[in-house]
Amino acid sequence: MKILLLGSGELGKEFVIAAQRIGQTIIAVDSYENAPAMQVAHGFEVINMLDGEALDRIVAKHQPDFIVPEIEAIRTERFYDYEKQGITVVPSAKAANFTMNRKAIRDLAAKELGLKTAKYQYATSAEELQKAVQEVGIPCVVKPLMSSSGKGQSTIKTESDIEKAWQYAVAGSRGDVIEVIVEAFVDFHSEITLLTITQNGNPTLFCAPIGHRQERGDYQESWQPALVSEKDLYEAQDMAEKITEALGGAGLFGVEFFLTSEGVYFSELSPRPHDTGMVTLAGTQNFNEFELHLRAILSLPIFEITLEKAGASAVILASEDSTNPTFTGIEKVAALPKTDFRIFGKPTSRPYRRMGVVLSHDSLATPINEITERAKATAKLITVNS
């Protein structure tokens, strides 16, 4: 099969590697040359994926069997036309179109499906943001409708933060939609990602829950399995199954939840492998998240997902701008037991850009916090140099 991968970051790279292992052909697309997934794909294209005509042109050129989105900034309304042409959009044109915009997915979850979410409002200007903040209350969280990896996300703690939050959200927004979602602050004790796999003609499956910690709206560490009560896990699985069924198609979804004393709140959803799911590269499961996504896409039946060991991931961040980043400390990490790492191969760096990840694993009997602390400490051994 020929797969057109739209977005070629580190998640796309691992997906390409999984696809190469079972003989698929991948064309990787991004807005810049030498993106991570391009380094391992059969071919590549460099375009602005918000340019619908450019997108149409490469689809016509390559005639793919599947279109697999990896990022948000895509002219996703074109996907409906591609489906009519007989191309499979992953997981579906509806899923990709809805989840690339926080407004569509939040309204589907809260208004149509009745899932429990934080109170929220939308704003298209600083003045509307002021009114929205009054409606949902302080503290609250502001996010662009289109963004990724926490870009443009901030917390409003006082009224003086509102103007700064608007400017930051606009600067961090992807695409041509200048609108934000304002969410009431949820008093949660933990966050989880529930990797949910929908299949063609087979049951929906769930991976063991993944815990994660964020800074600046971006994940810093993730661990599997997260400690979740049976009641909360059942509630999260029920919500995840409802929303993925409504979106349709086959593939892996990363569904995020807040766990609170009042139960489980739906947070966000990604119709593709999730950054927190990189912990599965530590061998925590019989199939990692990228292999699961691929098998679901190709309608290869997945009999079961088994938790093999406990694991954690911790990010390697850049601290400076560079057009030729190098790394020191890798040999120290390589010498450690039950430890692995990935360097993504991004051609440039900037402060807080995710350049790699450290992976730690141990037996299921080992306390998960010990494994997570080990991953955090190990990640600090690697330095990104300009």
Secondary structure, 3 states (H helix, E strand, C coil): CEEEEECCCHHHHHHHHHHHHCCCEEEEEECCCCCHHHHCCCEEEECCCCCHHHHHHHHHHHCCCEEEECCCCCCHHHHHHHHHCCCEECCCHHHHHHHCCHHHHHHHHHHHCCCCCCCEEEECCHHHHHHHHHHHCCCEEEEECCCCCCCCCEEECCHHHHHHHHHHHHHHCCCCCCCEEEEECCCEEEEEEEEEEECCCCCCEECCCEEEEEECCEEEEEEECCCCCHHHHHHHHHHHHHHHHHHCCCEEEEEEEEEECCEEEEEEEECCCCHHHHHHHHCCECCCHHHHHHHHHCCCCCCCCCECCEEEEEEEECCCCECCCEEECHHHHHCCCCEEEEECCCCCECCCCEEEEEEEEECCCCCHHHHHHHHHHHHCCCEEEC
